[in-house]
Amino acid sequence: AQSVTQLDSHVSVSEGTPVLLRCNYSSSYSPSLFWYVQHPNKGLQLLLKYTSAATLVKGINGFEAEFKKSETSFHLTKPSAHMSDAAEYFCVLVGSARQLTFGSGTQLTVLP
Amino acid sequence: SQTIHQWPATLVQPVGSPLSLECTVEGTSNPNLYWYRQAAGRGLQLLFYSVGIGQISSEVPQNLSASRPQDRQFILSSKKLLLSDSGFYLCAWSVLSGGIRDTQYFGPGTRLTVL
């Protein structure tokens, strides 16, 4: 069985400060992991993905994530938050038959 | 480039009425297609996926059905809506390949409210 746990349901940061959204996973094989972002009433947009190449993955809009096998983690970071980053973020594990296992989501609030 | 369309964007339907949501993909051939539902305050639940025309796999027993009449068209339907069918419905596609690590790309979604 595989699972994804997003450790924080809500994260609040001030504009210009770093962002850290935490994700832990459980998988019986070498995983592929994605981060998606969803703005209100919008579809999901792919931020970045890890597929067993480099462990540090750079994505769009200045986000990056580091795959740490020893910690079974794939945390999403950004050095400086922008107001437009306010959204819900999903950590996703790719399973068999091309099916995705979604985390429960982290709502990011950016304060002025 | 590939694009994915969903319509309608929003829909309000009474309990017991039928439903038809459409999803189309442009710019690719023979994609995998997916229907997800996102209920308020919850994650995404995979409802159906399709690897080809007429090939539909259902993930959970429910009041909904799916069809794929054309290569790049995926339809979600119901004969009689329930209150519990309310939610945000997302269609997604991925490139059919031999691997299992295909990236899925999502449409803009349909907000369904059943009253």
Interface residues (C-beta under 8 A of the other chain):
Chain A: S32 F34 Y36 N41 K42 G43 L44 Q45 L46 K49 T51 F90 V94 G95 S96 A97 R98 Q99 L100 F102 G103 S104 G105
Chain B: Q6 N32 R42 G43 L44 L46 Y49 S57 E59 F88 L90 A92 S94 I100 R101 D102 T103 Q104 Y105 F106 G107 P108 G109 R111
